[in-house]
Amino acid sequence: MAQDYVILHEKSDNGLIAINKSVFHAISEISIGEVEYAMLNNSTFNKPLQVRIVKNKLEITADIKVRYGANVNTTCELVQNRIYENILFMTGFKASEVTVNVEGFEI
């Protein structure tokens, strides 16, 4: 069974501190929305944003559409950096892998 949370601090006298993967999913969605020329690829057959936790390591995969006329490399780099930085800033946890796939263009 897949792990649904990341452990931030090991168990101590005060208990265990962990963050659910739905928090990382929400932060990633907001981060993509902040980039002007990118949007999630909301088709009916796939999940545009996948968050996986494997051995307490966070892996995020985002399928996006890029607005026509924008530089694809720059847009993907902005999305990747924004997701990584927002997760680090809001949770204090570093994502081990942030992958951005371009699924199409928005006209």
Rosetta blueprint (number, residue, H / E / L):
1 M L
2 A L
3 Q L
4 D L
5 Y E
6 V E
7 I E
8 L E
9 H E
10 E E
11 K E
12 S E
13 D L
14 N L
15 G E
16 L E
17 I E
18 A E
19 I E
20 N E
21 K H
22 S H
23 V H
24 F H
25 H H
26 A H
27 I H
28 S H
29 E H
30 I H
31 S H
32 I H
33 G H
34 E H
35 V L
36 E L
37 Y L
38 A E
39 M E
40 L E
41 N L
42 N L
43 S L
44 T L
45 F L
46 N L
47 K L
48 P L
49 L E
50 Q E
51 V E
52 R E
53 I E
54 V E
55 K L
56 N L
57 K E
58 L E
59 E E
60 I E
61 T E
62 A E
63 D E
64 I E
65 K E
66 V E
67 R E
68 Y L
69 G L
70 A L
71 N L
72 V H
73 N H
74 T H
75 T H
76 C H
77 E H
78 L H
79 V H
80 Q H
81 N H
82 R H
83 I H
84 Y H
85 E H
86 N H
87 I H
88 L H
89 F H
90 M H
91 T H
92 G L
93 F L
94 K L
95 A L
96 S L
97 E E
98 V E
99 T E
100 V E
101 N E
102 V E
103 E E
104 G E
105 F E
106 E E
107 I L
